[in-house]
Amino acid sequence: THIGFMHELELMDKVIGVCRPNRIYNLTDEQRANMIDIGDDIQPSMEAILLAKPDAVIISTYAEGDQVPAQIEALDIPVFYCNEWTETTPLARSEWIRFFGAIFGCLSKADSICASVQDAYAQLKVDSLKFKGKSLMSGMSWRGTWYVPAGGTFMGNLFRDAGAQYKYEGNPSTSSIPLTMEQAIQDFSQADVWVGCEANSLKELEAIDKKHTWFKAFQTGQVYNFRRRTLHSGANDFWESGTVHPEHVLQDLQKVLHGDTTDLYYIMRLK
């Protein structure tokens, strides 16, 4: 997600090292070849960071008691915290571009991008009120549990803004809801559209769990993932520019909810 903001602000020349560069979408071949791999994102290599001699390190924090920030600061390297992932609405996450604008002295440019995104998103949200969207389901079974977003989550708010009919839109929780396969079938067997599954084809989805074929959306071929913009390495632009431009994600969702699969940006229909 941090790369998404940096790329949008044309600051990629400032990025000298990252965790797992093979998982980053917005890198040129030259940038990828010169990028320092600082290791695992949970426990990066302090040696690699020290040898890179950065002016600062931008990190996300995921757990209380995380020792990585203190380890980096012990090297006399400033640490900036970017926790945009904790935001529960698309526009709130997108607004973190101003954080990067402030750090790199281009806040006016970040403000301009932020305003443009907010205006476009607001107009699309208004458009959602003109239509009665189809019913929607999300996720898939993983080791016996099916996690779906509550209404107060990032995806829950996105579904609402797209005009979808979503079973848990009234649940204000900001966490995912774990369901058994039986509960998922009960709640979503007749949903019109299925988004956010972690498979690349209907055959793969069936191989993961035969019960996936019991859903109406599978039977009608209305199953989608967020993998249209991916590389062979698994790098996915949805997690980069999609964080900066939620209006493109919203428009994709609106299209599939109304049966239009042309010119989708992040969403891909499974075949």
C-alpha positions as CSV (number, residue, x, y, z in Angstrom):
1,T,0.0,0.0,0.0
2,H,2.9,2.4,0.7
3,I,4.2,1.8,-2.8
4,G,0.8,2.9,-4.1
5,F,1.1,6.3,-2.5
6,M,4.7,6.7,-3.4
7,H,4.1,5.8,-7.1
8,E,1.1,8.1,-7.3
9,L,3.2,11.0,-6.1
10,E,6.0,10.1,-8.5
11,L,8.4,9.4,-5.6
12,M,9.6,5.9,-6.5
13,D,13.2,7.2,-6.9
14,K,13.1,7.7,-3.2
15,V,12.4,4.1,-2.4
16,I,15.7,2.2,-2.0
17,G,14.6,-0.9,-0.1
18,V,11.5,-2.9,0.6
19,C,10.4,-6.2,2.0
20,R,9.9,-8.8,-0.7
21,P,10.2,-6.7,-3.9
22,N,8.9,-9.5,-6.0
23,R,5.5,-8.8,-4.4
24,I,5.4,-5.2,-5.6
25,Y,3.5,-4.4,-8.8
26,N,4.5,-0.8,-9.5
27,L,8.3,-1.2,-10.2
28,T,10.1,-0.9,-13.4
29,D,12.5,-3.6,-14.3
30,E,15.4,-1.3,-13.5
31,Q,13.9,-0.3,-10.2
32,R,13.3,-4.0,-9.3
33,A,16.9,-4.9,-10.2
34,N,18.3,-2.1,-8.0
35,M,15.9,-2.5,-5.1
36,I,17.4,-3.8,-1.8
37,D,15.4,-6.7,-0.4
38,I,15.2,-6.1,3.4
39,G,13.6,-9.5,4.0
40,D,10.4,-10.6,5.7
41,D,7.8,-7.9,6.4
42,I,7.2,-9.2,10.0
43,Q,10.9,-9.5,10.9
44,P,13.0,-7.5,8.3
45,S,16.8,-7.8,8.2
46,M,18.4,-5.1,10.4
47,E,21.7,-5.7,8.6
48,A,20.1,-5.0,5.2
49,I,18.5,-1.8,6.5
50,L,21.7,-0.6,8.1
51,L,23.7,-1.2,4.9
52,A,21.0,0.6,2.8
53,K,21.7,3.8,4.8
54,P,18.1,5.2,4.5
55,D,17.1,8.6,5.7
56,A,14.1,7.0,7.2
57,V,12.0,3.8,7.3
58,I,8.2,3.8,6.8
59,I,6.5,0.8,8.4
60,S,3.1,-0.5,9.5
61,T,2.5,-1.9,12.9
62,Y,0.4,-5.0,13.3
63,A,0.7,-6.3,16.9
64,E,1.2,-4.8,20.3
65,G,4.8,-5.4,21.5
66,D,6.3,-5.3,18.0
67,Q,10.0,-4.9,18.5
68,V,10.9,-4.0,14.9
69,P,10.4,-0.2,15.3
70,A,12.7,-0.1,18.4
71,Q,15.3,-2.2,16.6
72,I,15.4,0.2,13.6
73,E,15.5,3.3,15.9
74,A,18.5,1.7,17.7
75,L,20.3,2.0,14.4
76,D,19.8,5.8,14.6
77,I,17.3,5.7,11.7
78,P,14.0,7.6,12.1
79,V,10.8,5.5,11.8
80,F,7.5,6.8,10.3
81,Y,4.3,4.9,11.0
82,C,1.8,4.4,8.2
83,N,-1.2,2.5,9.5
84,E,-3.7,3.3,6.8
85,W,-4.9,-0.4,7.0
86,T,-6.6,0.4,10.3
87,E,-9.0,2.8,8.5
88,T,-12.5,1.3,7.9
89,T,-13.6,3.4,4.9
90,P,-12.1,3.6,1.4
91,L,-11.7,7.4,1.5
92,A,-10.0,7.4,4.9
93,R,-7.4,5.0,3.6
94,S,-6.9,7.0,0.4
95,E,-6.4,10.2,2.4
96,W,-3.1,8.8,3.8
97,I,-1.5,10.0,0.6
98,R,-1.3,13.3,2.5
99,F,1.0,11.6,5.0
100,F,3.5,10.9,2.2
101,G,3.0,14.4,0.8
102,A,3.9,15.9,4.1
103,I,7.0,13.8,4.5
104,F,8.4,14.4,1.0
105,G,7.4,18.1,0.7
106,C,4.7,17.7,-1.9
107,L,1.6,18.1,0.3
108,S,-0.2,20.4,-2.2
109,K,0.1,17.7,-4.9
110,A,-1.2,15.1,-2.4
111,D,-4.1,17.4,-1.4
112,S,-5.0,17.8,-5.1
113,I,-5.0,14.0,-5.7
114,C,-7.0,13.5,-2.5
115,A,-9.6,16.0,-3.5
116,S,-10.0,14.5,-6.9
117,V,-10.4,11.0,-5.5
118,Q,-13.0,12.2,-3.0
119,D,-15.0,14.0,-5.7
120,A,-15.1,11.1,-8.1
121,Y,-16.0,8.7,-5.3
122,A,-18.8,10.9,-4.0
123,Q,-20.3,11.1,-7.5
124,L,-20.2,7.3,-8.0
125,K,-21.8,6.9,-4.5
126,V,-24.6,9.2,-5.6
127,D,-25.0,7.1,-8.8
128,S,-25.4,4.0,-6.6
129,L,-28.6,5.4,-5.1
130,K,-30.2,5.5,-8.6
131,F,-30.2,1.7,-8.9
132,K,-31.2,-1.3,-6.9
133,G,-28.0,-3.4,-6.9
134,K,-27.9,-7.1,-6.9
135,S,-27.3,-9.2,-3.8
136,L,-23.6,-9.9,-3.1
137,M,-21.4,-12.4,-1.3
138,S,-17.7,-12.3,-0.5
139,G,-14.7,-14.5,0.3
140,M,-14.6,-18.3,0.2
141,S,-14.1,-21.3,2.5
142,W,-10.6,-21.6,4.0
143,R,-9.8,-24.7,6.1
144,G,-13.4,-25.0,7.1
145,T,-14.1,-21.3,7.9
146,W,-15.6,-18.7,5.7
147,Y,-14.7,-15.1,6.7
148,V,-16.9,-12.3,5.5
149,P,-16.6,-8.6,6.2
150,A,-19.0,-7.0,8.7
151,G,-20.8,-3.8,7.7
152,G,-18.3,-1.6,9.5
153,T,-15.2,-2.9,7.8
154,F,-13.5,-1.4,4.8
155,M,-15.1,-3.9,2.4
156,G,-18.5,-3.6,4.1
157,N,-18.5,0.1,3.6
158,L,-17.4,-0.4,0.0
159,F,-20.2,-2.8,-0.7
160,R,-22.7,-0.4,0.8
161,D,-21.4,2.5,-1.3
162,A,-21.7,0.4,-4.4
163,G,-25.4,-0.2,-3.8
164,A,-25.1,-3.9,-3.1
165,Q,-27.6,-5.9,-1.1
166,Y,-25.3,-7.5,1.5
167,K,-26.4,-9.8,4.3
168,Y,-24.2,-8.2,7.0
169,E,-24.3,-4.6,6.0
170,G,-26.2,-3.8,9.2
171,N,-23.5,-5.3,11.4
172,P,-21.4,-2.4,12.7
173,S,-18.4,-4.5,13.6
174,T,-15.0,-3.5,12.1
175,S,-13.8,-7.1,12.1
176,S,-14.4,-10.1,9.8
177,I,-17.1,-12.5,10.7
178,P,-16.2,-16.2,10.7
179,L,-18.9,-18.5,9.3
180,T,-19.1,-22.3,8.9
181,M,-19.7,-23.5,5.4
182,E,-23.3,-24.4,6.5
183,Q,-23.8,-20.8,7.6
184,A,-22.4,-19.4,4.4
185,I,-24.7,-21.6,2.3
186,Q,-27.7,-20.5,4.4
187,D,-26.8,-16.8,4.1
188,F,-25.5,-16.6,0.5
189,S,-26.6,-19.6,-1.6
190,Q,-28.9,-17.3,-3.6
191,A,-26.6,-14.3,-3.9
192,D,-26.4,-12.9,-7.4
193,V,-22.7,-11.9,-7.4
194,W,-19.7,-13.3,-5.7
195,V,-16.6,-11.1,-5.3
196,G,-13.2,-11.4,-3.6
197,C,-12.6,-15.1,-3.9
198,E,-9.0,-16.3,-3.8
199,A,-9.1,-18.4,-6.9
200,N,-8.3,-17.8,-10.6
201,S,-10.9,-20.1,-12.2
202,L,-14.1,-21.8,-11.5
203,K,-12.3,-25.1,-11.7
204,E,-9.8,-24.1,-9.1
205,L,-12.6,-22.8,-6.9
206,E,-14.4,-26.2,-7.1
207,A,-11.1,-28.0,-6.4
208,I,-10.7,-26.0,-3.2
209,D,-14.1,-27.1,-1.9
210,K,-16.8,-28.9,-3.9
211,K,-19.5,-27.1,-1.9
212,H,-18.5,-23.9,-3.7
213,T,-20.5,-25.2,-6.7
214,W,-23.7,-25.1,-4.6
215,F,-23.9,-21.3,-4.8
216,K,-26.1,-19.6,-7.4
217,A,-23.3,-17.2,-8.3
218,F,-21.0,-20.1,-9.2
219,Q,-23.7,-21.8,-11.3
220,T,-24.4,-18.6,-13.2
221,G,-20.7,-17.7,-13.6
222,Q,-20.9,-14.5,-11.6
223,V,-17.8,-15.0,-9.6
224,Y,-15.0,-12.4,-9.5
225,N,-11.7,-11.8,-7.8
226,F,-9.5,-8.7,-7.5
227,R,-6.7,-10.0,-9.6
228,R,-7.0,-8.4,-13.0
229,R,-3.8,-6.4,-12.4
230,T,-1.3,-9.0,-11.2
231,L,2.1,-10.2,-12.2
232,H,3.3,-13.9,-12.3
233,S,5.0,-13.3,-8.9
234,G,1.7,-12.6,-7.4
235,A,2.2,-8.9,-7.1
236,N,-1.3,-7.3,-7.2
237,D,-1.9,-3.6,-8.0
238,F,-5.2,-3.8,-6.2
239,W,-3.3,-3.5,-2.9
240,E,-1.2,-0.6,-4.3
241,S,-3.1,1.8,-6.5
242,G,-6.4,0.4,-5.4
243,T,-5.7,1.9,-1.9
244,V,-5.1,5.3,-3.5
245,H,-8.0,5.1,-5.9
246,P,-11.0,3.5,-4.3
247,E,-13.2,5.2,-6.9
248,H,-11.9,2.7,-9.4
249,V,-12.7,-0.2,-7.1
250,L,-16.2,1.2,-6.5
251,Q,-16.8,1.6,-10.2
252,D,-15.8,-2.0,-10.8
253,L,-18.2,-3.2,-8.1
254,Q,-21.0,-1.1,-9.5
255,K,-20.4,-2.6,-13.0
256,V,-20.5,-6.2,-11.9
257,L,-23.6,-5.5,-9.7
258,H,-25.4,-4.3,-12.8
259,G,-24.2,-6.9,-15.2
260,D,-21.5,-4.8,-17.0
261,T,-18.2,-6.6,-17.2
262,T,-16.6,-4.3,-19.8
263,D,-13.4,-2.3,-19.0
264,L,-13.1,-3.6,-15.4
265,Y,-9.9,-2.3,-13.8
266,Y,-9.1,-4.5,-10.7
267,I,-11.9,-7.1,-10.8
268,M,-11.7,-10.2,-13.0
269,R,-14.4,-12.7,-13.8
270,L,-13.6,-16.3,-13.2
271,K,-14.0,-18.7,-16.2
